[in-house]
């Protein structure tokens, strides 16, 4: 029974992780609109200061979301059993 619980937790957190990152990337794309930029890894190549500030904001949101998921995962796993 514990195996099934861990499997459900794993699936839920993978879906939340991937879905949340995709949602944040989508919101970033909507925020910058038609402005030109290129994302290469964790860096952005653009001359537009608005795009840079939005990228920093959304990158910070991604990091915070990842840490939140990690904390929730530890909390969920510690309460199994």
VEXTORBA-771249 format. One record per atom (N, C-alpha, C, O): residue number from 1; x, y, z. Coordinates in nm, 2 decimals. Example, Ala and Ser with C-alpha at 12.3 -4.5 7.8 and 13.67 -1.06 7.14 Angstrom:
BEGIN
i  u  v  w
1  1.32  -0.57  0.78
1  1.23  -0.45  0.78
1  1.32  -0.33  0.78
1  1.42  -0.33  0.85
2  1.28  -0.22  0.71
2  1.37  -0.11  0.71
2  1.29  0.00  0.79
2  1.34  0.11  0.80
//
This chain:
BEGIN
i  u  v  w
1  0.08  -0.12  0.00
1  0.00  0.00  0.00
1  0.09  0.13  0.00
1  0.05  0.23  -0.06
2  0.20  0.12  0.07
2  0.29  0.24  0.08
2  0.35  0.26  -0.06
2  0.36  0.38  -0.10
3  0.37  0.16  -0.14
3  0.43  0.17  -0.27
3  0.33  0.25  -0.36
3  0.37  0.34  -0.44
4  0.20  0.22  -0.35
4  0.10  0.29  -0.43
4  0.09  0.44  -0.39
4  0.08  0.52  -0.48
5  0.10  0.46  -0.26
5  0.10  0.60  -0.21
5  0.22  0.68  -0.27
5  0.20  0.79  -0.31
6  0.34  0.62  -0.26
6  0.46  0.69  -0.32
6  0.44  0.71  -0.47
6  0.49  0.81  -0.52
7  0.39  0.61  -0.54
7  0.37  0.62  -0.68
7  0.27  0.74  -0.72
7  0.30  0.82  -0.81
8  0.17  0.75  -0.64
8  0.07  0.86  -0.66
8  0.14  0.99  -0.63
8  0.12  1.09  -0.71
9  0.21  1.00  -0.52
9  0.28  1.12  -0.49
9  0.38  1.16  -0.60
9  0.39  1.28  -0.64
10  0.45  1.06  -0.65
10  0.55  1.09  -0.76
10  0.48  1.14  -0.88
10  0.53  1.24  -0.94
11  0.37  1.08  -0.93
11  0.30  1.13  -1.05
11  0.25  1.27  -1.03
11  0.26  1.35  -1.12
12  0.19  1.29  -0.91
12  0.13  1.42  -0.88
12  0.24  1.53  -0.89
12  0.22  1.64  -0.95
13  0.35  1.51  -0.83
13  0.46  1.61  -0.82
13  0.52  1.63  -0.96
13  0.57  1.74  -0.99
14  0.53  1.52  -1.04
14  0.59  1.54  -1.17
14  0.49  1.63  -1.26
14  0.54  1.72  -1.33
15  0.37  1.60  -1.25
15  0.27  1.68  -1.32
15  0.27  1.82  -1.28
15  0.26  1.91  -1.36
16  0.27  1.84  -1.14
16  0.27  1.98  -1.09
16  0.40  2.05  -1.13
16  0.39  2.17  -1.17
17  0.51  1.98  -1.13
17  0.64  2.05  -1.17
17  0.64  2.09  -1.32
17  0.67  2.20  -1.35
18  0.61  1.99  -1.40
18  0.61  2.02  -1.55
18  0.50  2.12  -1.58
18  0.53  2.22  -1.66
19  0.38  2.10  -1.53
19  0.27  2.19  -1.56
19  0.29  2.33  -1.51
19  0.26  2.43  -1.58
20  0.35  2.34  -1.39
20  0.37  2.47  -1.33
20  0.48  2.55  -1.41
20  0.46  2.67  -1.43
21  0.58  2.48  -1.45
21  0.69  2.55  -1.53
21  0.64  2.59  -1.67
21  0.67  2.70  -1.72
22  0.56  2.51  -1.73
22  0.50  2.54  -1.86
22  0.40  2.66  -1.84
22  0.40  2.75  -1.93
23  0.33  2.67  -1.74
23  0.24  2.78  -1.71
23  0.32  2.91  -1.69
23  0.28  3.01  -1.75
24  0.42  2.90  -1.61
24  0.50  3.02  -1.59
24  0.57  3.07  -1.72
24  0.58  3.19  -1.74
25  0.62  2.98  -1.80
25  0.68  3.01  -1.93
25  0.57  3.08  -2.02
25  0.60  3.17  -2.09
26  0.45  3.02  -2.02
26  0.34  3.08  -2.10
26  0.31  3.22  -2.05
26  0.29  3.31  -2.13
27  0.30  3.24  -1.92
27  0.27  3.38  -1.86
27  0.39  3.48  -1.90
27  0.36  3.59  -1.93
28  0.51  3.43  -1.90
28  0.62  3.51  -1.94
28  0.61  3.55  -2.09
28  0.62  3.67  -2.13
29  0.57  3.46  -2.17
29  0.55  3.49  -2.31
29  0.44  3.59  -2.34
29  0.45  3.68  -2.42
30  0.33  3.57  -2.26
30  0.22  3.67  -2.27
30  0.26  3.81  -2.22
30  0.22  3.91  -2.27
31  0.35  3.81  -2.12
31  0.39  3.94  -2.06
31  0.48  4.02  -2.15
31  0.46  4.14  -2.16
32  0.56  3.95  -2.23
32  0.65  4.03  -2.32
32  0.59  4.05  -2.45
32  0.64  4.14  -2.53
33  0.49  3.98  -2.49
33  0.43  4.00  -2.62
33  0.51  3.97  -2.74
33  0.58  3.87  -2.75
34  0.52  4.07  -2.83
34  0.59  4.05  -2.96
34  0.73  4.10  -2.96
34  0.80  4.10  -3.06
35  0.78  4.13  -2.84
35  0.92  4.19  -2.83
35  1.02  4.07  -2.86
35  0.99  3.96  -2.83
36  1.13  4.11  -2.92
36  1.23  4.01  -2.97
36  1.32  3.97  -2.85
36  1.37  4.06  -2.78
37  1.34  3.84  -2.84
37  1.43  3.79  -2.73
37  1.46  3.64  -2.77
37  1.39  3.58  -2.85
38  1.57  3.60  -2.72
38  1.61  3.46  -2.73
38  1.66  3.41  -2.60
38  1.75  3.47  -2.53
39  1.61  3.29  -2.56
39  1.65  3.23  -2.43
39  1.74  3.12  -2.46
39  1.71  3.03  -2.54
40  1.86  3.13  -2.40
40  1.96  3.03  -2.42
40  2.00  2.98  -2.28
40  2.08  3.04  -2.21
41  1.94  2.87  -2.24
41  1.97  2.81  -2.11
41  1.90  2.90  -2.01
41  1.78  2.92  -2.01
42  1.98  2.95  -1.91
42  1.93  3.04  -1.81
42  1.96  3.19  -1.84
42  1.93  3.27  -1.76
43  2.01  3.21  -1.96
43  2.03  3.35  -2.00
43  1.94  3.39  -2.11
43  1.88  3.31  -2.19
44  1.92  3.52  -2.12
44  1.83  3.58  -2.22
44  1.91  3.68  -2.31
44  1.99  3.76  -2.25
45  1.89  3.68  -2.43
45  1.96  3.77  -2.52
45  1.86  3.86  -2.58
45  1.77  3.83  -2.67
46  1.86  3.99  -2.54
46  1.77  4.09  -2.59
46  1.83  4.23  -2.55
46  1.92  4.24  -2.47
47  1.78  4.33  -2.62
47  1.82  4.47  -2.59
47  1.71  4.54  -2.52
47  1.73  4.66  -2.48
48  1.60  4.48  -2.50
48  1.49  4.54  -2.44
48  1.49  4.53  -2.28
48  1.49  4.42  -2.23
49  1.50  4.64  -2.21
49  1.51  4.63  -2.06
49  1.38  4.57  -2.00
49  1.39  4.51  -1.90
50  1.27  4.59  -2.07
50  1.14  4.54  -2.01
50  1.14  4.39  -2.02
50  1.10  4.32  -1.92
51  1.19  4.33  -2.12
51  1.20  4.18  -2.14
51  1.30  4.13  -2.03
51  1.27  4.02  -1.97
52  1.41  4.20  -2.01
52  1.51  4.15  -1.91
52  1.44  4.15  -1.77
52  1.46  4.06  -1.69
53  1.37  4.26  -1.74
53  1.31  4.26  -1.60
53  1.20  4.16  -1.59
53  1.19  4.10  -1.48
54  1.12  4.13  -1.69
54  1.02  4.03  -1.69
54  1.09  3.89  -1.67
54  1.04  3.80  -1.60
55  1.20  3.87  -1.74
55  1.27  3.74  -1.74
55  1.32  3.72  -1.60
55  1.31  3.61  -1.54
56  1.38  3.82  -1.53
56  1.43  3.81  -1.40
56  1.31  3.78  -1.30
56  1.32  3.69  -1.21
57  1.20  3.84  -1.32
57  1.08  3.82  -1.23
57  1.03  3.68  -1.25
57  1.01  3.61  -1.15
58  1.01  3.63  -1.37
58  0.96  3.50  -1.39
58  1.06  3.39  -1.36
58  1.02  3.28  -1.31
59  1.19  3.42  -1.37
59  1.29  3.32  -1.33
59  1.29  3.31  -1.17
59  1.30  3.20  -1.12
60  1.27  3.42  -1.10
60  1.26  3.41  -0.96
60  1.13  3.34  -0.92
60  1.13  3.26  -0.82
61  1.02  3.36  -0.99
61  0.90  3.28  -0.97
61  0.92  3.13  -0.99
61  0.87  3.05  -0.91
62  0.99  3.10  -1.09
62  1.02  2.95  -1.12
62  1.10  2.89  -1.01
62  1.08  2.78  -0.96
63  1.20  2.96  -0.96
63  1.29  2.91  -0.85
63  1.20  2.90  -0.72
63  1.21  2.80  -0.65
64  1.12  3.00  -0.69
64  1.03  2.99  -0.57
64  0.93  2.87  -0.59
64  0.91  2.80  -0.49
65  0.88  2.85  -0.70
65  0.78  2.74  -0.73
65  0.85  2.61  -0.71
65  0.80  2.52  -0.65
66  0.98  2.60  -0.76
66  1.05  2.47  -0.74
66  1.08  2.45  -0.59
66  1.06  2.33  -0.55
67  1.12  2.55  -0.52
67  1.14  2.53  -0.38
67  1.02  2.49  -0.30
67  1.02  2.41  -0.21
68  0.90  2.56  -0.34
68  0.78  2.52  -0.28
68  0.74  2.38  -0.30
68  0.69  2.31  -0.21
69  0.76  2.33  -0.43
69  0.73  2.19  -0.46
69  0.82  2.10  -0.38
69  0.77  1.99  -0.33
70  0.94  2.13  -0.37
70  1.04  2.05  -0.29
70  1.00  2.04  -0.14
70  1.00  1.93  -0.09
71  0.96  2.15  -0.09
71  0.91  2.15  0.05
71  0.78  2.07  0.07
71  0.77  2.00  0.16
72  0.69  2.09  -0.02
72  0.57  2.01  -0.02
72  0.59  1.86  -0.04
72  0.53  1.78  0.02
73  0.69  1.83  -0.12
73  0.72  1.69  -0.14
73  0.78  1.63  -0.01
73  0.74  1.52  0.03
74  0.87  1.70  0.05
74  0.93  1.65  0.18
74  0.82  1.64  0.28
74  0.82  1.54  0.36
75  0.72  1.73  0.29
75  0.61  1.72  0.38
75  0.52  1.60  0.35
75  0.48  1.53  0.44
76  0.49  1.58  0.23
76  0.40  1.47  0.19
76  0.47  1.34  0.22
76  0.40  1.25  0.27
77  0.60  1.32  0.18
77  0.66  1.20  0.20
77  0.69  1.17  0.35
77  0.68  1.05  0.39
78  0.71  1.27  0.43
78  0.73  1.24  0.57
78  0.61  1.20  0.64
78  0.62  1.14  0.75
79  0.49  1.23  0.59
79  0.36  1.19  0.65
79  0.31  1.06  0.60
79  0.19  1.02  0.64
80  0.38  0.99  0.51
80  0.33  0.86  0.45
80  0.36  0.75  0.56
80  0.47  0.75  0.61
81  0.27  0.67  0.58
81  0.29  0.55  0.66
81  0.24  0.57  0.79
81  0.25  0.48  0.87
//
